[in-house]
């Protein structure tokens, strides 16, 4: 089982050999950390909408540098069950960052949110991203050299635990996103402008309302 996990680690590296963003090749967690740092910049300098937009462009830049890594990882097939769970965990972290970048970029341009509310939303995202990033670091330790002293069952149990916790944060980020979009939609409905929000975010964000 140890060989299977280490094999996956090798696959993750080989699948990104052609990337220009070399920091992602050596540690995909750096992509997430870069997004978190940029998100924190938004919180700290969000006194005006122009500052928020300016700093969010840096978030988009960091995300675009690492997106190809996740796209390549999705194409890796024929993995055994346990190795696939490691792959799926890393991909979920990528999905979390994609949810943030895609939806927060729309919220910045949503007139239903004030600059103060945008700062609050950014803070919420940054906390969820930070927790998810910590789990990715735990996964790296499990499948890396620091996890070699574990037996197979201990390693698989921890991988399963991290997978479940990352999925919980994935669901939390999705819920948090939908909740914020719903606030905008309800405000728009009062102004007979609900169609604009539906067009901006899509109807899938409002299925609970």
Order of alpha helices (4+ residues) and beta strands (2+ residues): alpha-alpha-alpha-alpha-alpha-alpha-alpha-alpha
